[in-house]
Amino acid sequence: MTLSFRPLLAPALLALILIVPHRAAAAGQALIEARDEGQQGQVQIEYDDAGRVRIDPLGEAAGQGYLVVREGKAYSVARVEGQLMVMDMGAMMKMMGGLMAQQGLQAPKLGSEGMVRLLSLEDAGRSETVAGLSGRVHTLRYVDAQGKTREETLVLSADARVRALSAAMIAMGEVMTRLAATPPQPGADALAAELKSRGQGLLRFGSQFAVVRLSADTPAASRFELPAAPMELPDFGGLLGG
């Protein structure tokens, strides 16, 4: 059985691009709703002041596994035949990347419709309440990787809890982006700098990402512990090469 973490990574990577890039760490918990390629679901995010992050899928995928980022590494924990199995995602991605290179294949790039150039971010002149927090609606215009001009509605807030969530997502996003070798997106960097200068964080991004519930409650330290040692992955590249 293979647990897919695509629904988990989609909101994580999206938040990495769009939230305030500051380094202050704070604890909290959040429920986030995300839509990815027509699929909609919710994930629970827990984070502490040590920079550790845990993401659990809810709904049909609840209980099947979760993702933990700690000490600069990411681990997927999946339930297989009633047992929890831990995989080092860095080692897994490295193995898959080497295997694809050996076979003359190219790994897919995350965020192919990414933000290449920021055009504008303007206050739409109205407020919107998201997860019980009041934010300002903004209109974002940018150019994607295909050269198309796109427009999205963002809800931004300077609430401290939103900024704490932002810090946690940054911590996780940096690790996941490094592991996935995601190409840089100048437009996303420009947007992050703009949000930083305004002192705001993200509550909603179009229909793709929205905070449902947010608190400053500190999760138990046990929530970030691994239930077992990471599995030793076979050297498929070496086997094929032999």
C-alpha positions as CSV (number, residue, x, y, z in Angstrom):
1,M,0.0,0.0,0.0
2,T,1.3,3.5,-0.9
3,L,0.1,6.5,0.8
4,S,-0.1,9.6,-1.5
5,F,0.9,12.8,0.2
6,R,-0.1,15.0,-2.8
7,P,-3.1,16.5,-1.0
8,L,-0.7,17.4,1.8
9,L,2.0,18.9,-0.2
10,A,-0.2,21.0,-2.4
11,P,-1.3,23.4,0.4
12,A,2.2,23.3,1.9
13,L,4.0,24.4,-1.3
14,L,1.3,26.9,-2.0
15,A,1.7,28.4,1.4
16,L,5.5,28.5,1.0
17,I,5.1,30.7,-2.0
18,L,2.5,33.0,-0.7
19,I,3.1,33.6,3.0
20,V,5.2,36.1,4.9
21,P,8.8,34.7,4.9
22,H,9.9,35.5,8.5
23,R,11.9,33.2,10.8
24,A,10.2,33.7,14.1
25,A,8.9,30.3,15.4
26,A,5.7,29.9,17.4
27,A,3.5,27.0,18.3
28,G,0.0,26.5,17.1
29,Q,-2.5,24.3,15.2
30,A,-4.5,24.9,12.1
31,L,-7.1,23.2,9.9
32,I,-6.7,24.0,6.2
33,E,-8.9,23.3,3.3
34,A,-7.2,22.7,-0.1
35,R,-8.3,22.0,-3.6
36,D,-5.9,20.4,-6.0
37,E,-6.8,19.4,-9.6
38,G,-10.5,19.2,-8.7
39,Q,-9.9,17.2,-5.5
40,Q,-10.9,19.0,-2.3
41,G,-9.9,17.9,1.2
42,Q,-8.8,19.1,4.6
43,V,-5.5,18.7,6.5
44,Q,-4.6,19.4,10.1
45,I,-1.3,21.2,10.7
46,E,0.5,21.2,14.1
47,Y,3.7,23.1,14.8
48,D,5.9,24.0,17.7
49,D,8.5,26.7,18.6
50,A,11.3,24.2,17.7
51,G,10.3,24.4,14.0
52,R,8.7,20.9,13.9
53,V,5.7,20.4,11.8
54,R,3.2,17.6,11.4
55,I,0.4,17.3,8.8
56,D,-2.4,14.8,8.9
57,P,-5.0,14.3,6.1
58,L,-8.6,14.3,7.2
59,G,-11.7,12.8,5.7
60,E,-11.3,9.5,3.8
61,A,-7.5,9.5,4.2
62,A,-7.6,10.0,8.0
63,G,-5.6,7.5,9.9
64,Q,-3.7,6.2,6.9
65,G,-0.6,8.2,7.7
66,Y,0.9,11.6,8.1
67,L,3.9,13.8,7.4
68,V,6.5,15.0,9.9
69,V,9.2,17.7,9.3
70,R,11.8,17.9,12.0
71,E,15.5,18.8,12.2
72,G,15.7,19.6,8.5
73,K,14.3,16.3,7.3
74,A,10.8,15.1,6.2
75,Y,9.3,11.8,7.0
76,S,6.2,10.1,5.8
77,V,4.5,7.7,8.2
78,A,2.1,5.3,6.6
79,R,-0.1,2.6,8.1
80,V,0.4,-0.7,6.2
81,E,-1.6,-3.8,7.3
82,G,-2.1,-2.2,10.7
83,Q,1.6,-1.3,11.2
84,L,3.1,2.2,11.0
85,M,6.0,2.4,8.6
86,V,8.4,5.4,8.4
87,M,10.2,6.6,5.3
88,D,12.8,9.3,5.0
89,M,11.4,11.4,2.1
90,G,14.8,12.8,1.3
91,A,16.3,9.4,0.8
92,M,13.3,8.3,-1.2
93,M,13.4,11.3,-3.5
94,K,17.1,10.9,-4.0
95,M,16.7,7.3,-4.9
96,M,13.9,8.0,-7.3
97,G,15.8,10.9,-8.9
98,G,18.9,8.7,-9.4
99,L,16.7,5.9,-10.9
100,M,15.0,8.3,-13.3
101,A,18.3,9.8,-14.4
102,Q,19.7,6.3,-15.0
103,Q,16.7,5.5,-17.2
104,G,17.0,8.8,-19.1
105,L,13.9,10.2,-17.6
106,Q,13.2,13.7,-16.2
107,A,11.5,14.2,-12.9
108,P,8.3,16.3,-13.1
109,K,8.6,19.9,-11.9
110,L,6.2,21.0,-9.1
111,G,4.2,24.1,-9.8
112,S,4.5,24.1,-13.6
113,E,1.9,26.9,-13.6
114,G,4.0,28.8,-11.1
115,M,4.3,32.5,-10.6
116,V,7.0,33.7,-13.0
117,R,6.3,37.4,-12.7
118,L,4.3,39.4,-10.3
119,L,2.2,42.1,-11.9
120,S,0.2,43.6,-9.1
121,L,-1.4,43.1,-5.6
122,E,-4.1,45.5,-4.9
123,D,-6.6,46.0,-2.1
124,A,-10.1,45.2,-3.4
125,G,-11.7,47.6,-0.9
126,R,-13.5,45.1,1.2
127,S,-13.0,42.8,4.2
128,E,-13.7,39.1,4.5
129,T,-13.8,36.8,7.5
130,V,-11.9,33.6,7.2
131,A,-11.7,31.1,10.1
132,G,-13.2,33.8,12.4
133,L,-10.5,36.2,11.5
134,S,-11.0,39.5,9.6
135,G,-8.8,40.0,6.6
136,R,-8.6,42.3,3.6
137,V,-9.4,41.0,0.2
138,H,-6.7,41.6,-2.4
139,T,-6.6,41.0,-6.2
140,L,-3.4,39.3,-7.4
141,R,-2.3,39.4,-11.0
142,Y,0.7,37.4,-12.2
143,V,2.3,35.7,-15.2
144,D,2.6,31.9,-15.1
145,A,5.2,29.6,-16.6
146,Q,3.2,29.4,-19.8
147,G,3.2,33.2,-20.2
148,K,-0.5,33.5,-19.4
149,T,-1.7,36.3,-17.2
150,R,-3.7,35.0,-14.2
151,E,-5.7,36.6,-11.5
152,E,-6.6,35.3,-8.1
153,T,-8.3,36.7,-5.0
154,L,-6.3,36.6,-1.8
155,V,-7.4,37.4,1.8
156,L,-4.5,38.8,3.9
157,S,-4.2,39.3,7.6
158,A,-1.7,40.7,10.1
159,D,-3.0,38.5,12.9
160,A,-0.2,37.0,15.0
161,R,-1.7,33.5,14.7
162,V,-1.7,33.7,10.9
163,R,2.0,34.8,11.1
164,A,2.8,31.8,13.4
165,L,1.2,29.5,10.9
166,S,3.2,31.2,8.2
167,A,6.4,30.5,10.0
168,A,5.5,26.8,10.4
169,M,4.7,26.5,6.7
170,I,7.9,28.2,5.7
171,A,9.9,25.7,7.8
172,M,8.1,22.8,6.2
173,G,8.1,24.3,2.7
174,E,11.8,25.0,2.7
175,V,12.5,21.3,3.5
176,M,10.1,20.0,0.9
177,T,11.2,22.4,-1.8
178,R,14.8,21.4,-1.3
179,L,14.0,17.7,-1.4
180,A,11.8,18.0,-4.5
181,A,14.3,20.3,-6.2
182,T,11.6,22.7,-7.1
183,P,12.8,25.4,-9.5
184,P,12.8,29.0,-8.2
185,Q,9.9,31.3,-9.1
186,P,10.9,35.0,-9.2
187,G,7.3,36.1,-9.1
188,A,6.7,34.2,-6.0
189,D,9.7,35.7,-4.4
190,A,8.5,39.2,-5.3
191,L,5.1,38.4,-3.8
192,A,6.6,37.1,-0.6
193,A,8.7,40.3,-0.3
194,E,5.6,42.4,-0.9
195,L,3.7,40.6,1.8
196,K,6.6,40.9,4.2
197,S,6.8,44.7,3.6
198,R,3.1,44.9,4.4
199,G,3.4,42.7,7.5
200,Q,0.6,40.4,6.3
201,G,0.0,36.6,6.0
202,L,-2.3,34.5,4.0
203,L,-5.8,33.4,5.1
204,R,-7.2,32.4,1.6
205,F,-5.9,32.0,-1.9
206,G,-8.7,31.8,-4.4
207,S,-10.6,28.5,-4.0
208,Q,-7.4,26.6,-3.7
209,F,-6.4,27.3,-0.1
210,A,-8.2,28.5,3.0
211,V,-7.6,28.4,6.7
212,V,-10.7,26.9,8.4
213,R,-9.6,26.9,12.0
214,L,-6.5,28.4,13.7
215,S,-5.3,28.5,17.3
216,A,-2.1,29.2,19.3
217,D,-2.4,26.0,21.3
218,T,0.9,24.1,21.7
219,P,0.8,20.5,20.5
220,A,2.2,17.7,22.7
221,A,5.8,17.0,21.9
222,S,4.9,13.3,21.2
223,R,3.0,14.5,18.1
224,F,6.3,15.0,16.4
225,E,8.0,11.8,17.4
226,L,8.5,9.0,14.9
227,P,6.8,5.7,15.8
228,A,9.7,3.7,14.3
229,A,13.1,4.1,12.7
230,P,13.0,5.0,9.0
231,M,13.1,2.1,6.7
232,E,16.2,1.1,4.8
233,L,15.4,1.7,1.1
234,P,16.8,-0.7,-1.5
235,D,19.2,0.6,-4.2
236,F,17.0,0.1,-7.2
237,G,19.4,2.0,-9.4
238,G,22.2,-0.4,-8.4
239,L,20.0,-3.4,-9.0
240,L,19.0,-2.2,-12.5
241,G,22.6,-1.2,-13.3
242,G,23.7,-4.7,-12.3
